[in-house]
Amino acid sequence: LTAKTNFLESENQSLRAEIEALRNQINIDRQSAVEALQRVQLKSYISDTAKDAAEERGAWLEAVLVDAVAELTTREVVRIETNEAIKSVSYSAIQTPAPSSSYHMQQMPPPQQ
C-alpha cells in the first residue's frame, strides 16, 4: 500500500508539473494571440488613416484641377472675345474712311511751283 501511495504521489506531482507547464504555455499563447490581434488592429487603423488621407488628397487635387480648367477656359473665352472685338473694330475701320485724312487734305495749301 505504501508503494502504491508513493507511486500515486509521484504520478500526482508529475501531473501537477505538466498542468503547470500547460498553464504557462496557455498564458504564453494567449499573450501571443493578444499581441497578434493588436498588430492587426494597428495595421487596420493605419490602412484606414492612409485611405482617408488619400481620399482627402484626391478631393483636394480634384478641386485644384477644376479650378485650373475653369481658369484656362475663362482665359480662352476672353482671348476669343478679344480677338473677335479686334476683328470687328478693324473691319469697321476699313469700311468707313478716316475723317482726319480728308480733313488734312482740305486744310493743306496746294503746292507752290
C-alpha distance (Angstrom), angle and dihedral (degrees) to the residues before:
residue distance angle dihedral
L1 . . .
T2 3.81 . .
A3 3.77 91.5 .
K4 3.78 90.1 49.8
T5 3.84 90.5 48.6
N6 3.81 91.4 48.5
F7 3.80 89.9 48.8
L8 3.81 91.9 49.6
E9 3.80 92.1 46.6
S10 3.79 90.3 50.3
E11 3.81 90.3 47.2
N12 3.81 89.2 47.8
Q13 3.83 92.0 52.2
S14 3.78 90.6 47.9
L15 3.81 91.2 50.7
R16 3.82 91.1 47.0
A17 3.80 89.7 52.5
E18 3.82 89.7 49.3
I19 3.82 90.6 48.7
E20 3.81 90.7 50.0
A21 3.81 91.0 49.2
L22 3.80 90.0 48.9
R23 3.82 91.0 49.3
N24 3.79 90.1 50.8
Q25 3.81 90.0 49.2
I26 3.82 90.5 48.7
N27 3.82 89.9 51.7
I28 3.81 91.0 48.9
D29 3.81 91.3 47.8
R30 3.79 91.5 46.5
Q31 3.82 90.8 51.0
S32 3.82 90.3 48.4
A33 3.80 90.6 50.1
V34 3.82 91.4 49.8
E35 3.81 90.7 49.2
A36 3.82 91.5 47.9
L37 3.80 90.2 49.9
Q38 3.81 90.7 49.3
R39 3.83 90.1 50.8
V40 3.80 90.4 51.4
Q41 3.81 91.0 48.1
L42 3.82 90.6 49.0
K43 3.81 91.9 49.3
S44 3.80 89.5 48.6
Y45 3.79 90.9 50.7
I46 3.81 91.5 48.2
S47 3.81 90.8 48.7
D48 3.80 92.6 48.8
T49 3.80 91.1 47.7
A50 3.81 91.6 48.9
K51 3.81 90.7 47.6
D52 3.80 91.7 50.5
A53 3.81 91.3 47.9
A54 3.82 91.0 48.9
E55 3.81 91.1 49.9
E56 3.81 91.4 49.2
R57 3.81 91.2 48.2
G58 3.80 90.3 47.5
A59 3.80 91.2 52.2
W60 3.81 90.6 48.0
L61 3.82 92.0 48.9
E62 3.79 90.2 47.8
A63 3.82 90.2 53.5
V64 3.81 90.6 48.5
L65 3.80 90.1 50.0
V66 3.81 92.4 48.6
D67 3.82 90.0 50.1
A68 3.82 91.5 48.5
V69 3.81 92.7 49.3
A70 3.81 90.9 47.6
E71 3.81 90.6 49.8
L72 3.81 92.7 48.7
T73 3.79 91.3 46.4
T74 3.80 91.4 49.9
R75 3.81 91.5 49.3
E76 3.80 91.4 49.5
V77 3.82 92.4 48.9
V78 3.82 90.7 48.7
R79 3.82 90.4 48.0
I80 3.81 92.4 50.3
E81 3.82 93.0 46.0
T82 3.81 91.0 47.1
N83 3.80 91.7 50.6
E84 3.80 90.8 48.2
A85 3.80 91.1 49.6
I86 3.81 91.1 49.5
K87 3.80 90.8 49.3
S88 3.79 91.0 48.5
V89 3.81 92.6 50.1
S90 3.83 91.2 45.0
Y91 3.80 91.7 49.6
S92 3.81 92.9 48.6
A93 3.82 90.2 48.0
I94 3.81 90.2 54.0
Q95 3.82 92.3 47.5
T96 3.82 96.2 53.1
P97 3.80 120.7 52.6
A98 3.73 114.7 -122.6
P99 3.81 108.5 -104.6
S100 3.78 93.4 -149.5
S101 3.82 95.0 64.8
S102 3.83 94.2 55.0
Y103 3.77 89.6 43.6
H104 3.81 91.4 55.4
M105 3.80 91.7 49.1
Q106 3.80 92.0 54.7
Q107 3.79 93.3 48.1
M108 3.76 97.3 49.3
P109 3.80 115.2 91.0
P110 3.78 116.0 -124.8
P111 3.76 114.5 -93.5
Q112 3.80 113.6 -92.0
Q113 3.75 120.6 -126.7
